Each structure stands twice: as C-alpha cells, then as structure tokens.
Amino acid sequence: MSELAIYRDEQHAIVRAMSLDAITTCKPAQWQQQYSSGYVEDLTKKHSETESLSANDRLTQDSMTRARIHRNTSQSAFYAVVAKYGADEQERANAINELVRVVVCDGVSDDFKRLIIWTWASISIKRGFIERIVDMCEQSRATIFRKKRAITDQLNELEKTVATDLSAILKDVCMQG
C-alpha cells in the first residue's frame, strides 16, 4: 500500500473521478455534526486505510484523477466510464451518443444500441426495461438477448480497459491489494 493511498482500488478512483460534478464542498449544518443515533458507530465502523482529505483536497485529487483517466485511456473507454458513473446527465447522454458510434453490432439500429447502452449504464432504467424492448422488437427473444449481450460485452470490456490502464498510473494514490 502506498503511504498516501487515497483510493481503495482503481474502481473507487474511477467512480470518484467520474462523479466529480456531484461532490460538494458545502459543510453540513452544525446540528448534523452533533447528531448521534444512539448506536455506538465507532465499535462497528470499518476504519479506512485510506488517507482522509479535506473537501477541497478531495475535490482537487478527484479532478486530477479524472484528468489522468482522460489522458491515459482511449476515448471510447473514457466515454464508457462517463456513461456509467458520470453525475452530469448531459455529459452522460453525450457519452452514450458517442458510444453508439463506437459499439459494433450487426443488424441493429442506432436507437436499439442507445437503449441497450442506457440500460447498461443506468440501473434504474434497467429494471423491467429489457422486457419492454423484447416486446417491442420484431425479433425473437434469443436474438434480442444475443445482440444485447454483444453490446454489453463490448461496454464491459471498455470499462475493464480503463481499470487495467489505471492500475499502473494510479499506483501512487491507490491501495495495493
């Protein structure tokens, strides 16, 4: 483990860096810091081996990590992690539209690819949506799921590529397993 580990692993670094827009530097109200549930959290809390940073330092570190990811991965892999972990919906939509151009699947329209990519990137959309897609399409259930699998395999590979590329790049800020 690095002496100054800031992230638990590459996945943690990716999620923090891509959700940069959701990070706030606002301090909680005084009463929120004084609240206690009555349960002794210190006895059961997992003590993190990662370094604690101030809110501004965390924001700076996450910004630098995002820049590293952007510089050191392919454009399509960057779009994949933005689509899956980004906080800004417009940025996610743009990334998904770029992924539609990148993902290859014969015999499907761009709209179908866009739907499958959205279901891959967003858990809230995924539930029940695939069944509706199958009902709307004029192909067999097996064909739809085969094509969905082909698209999601490519997306998963892009996401895995980012984590693999970052293992060497972020070794100074990630704990080593």
Secondary structure, 3 states (H helix, E strand, C coil): CCCCCCECCHHHHHHHHHCHHHCCCCCCCHHHHHCCCCCCHHHHCCCCCCCCCCHHHHHHHHHHHHHHHHHHCCHHHHHHHHHHHCCCHHHHHHHHHHHHHHCCCCCCCHHHHHHHHHHHHCHHHHCCHHHHHHHHCCCCHHHHHHHHHHHHHHHHHHHHHHHHHHHHHCCCCECCC
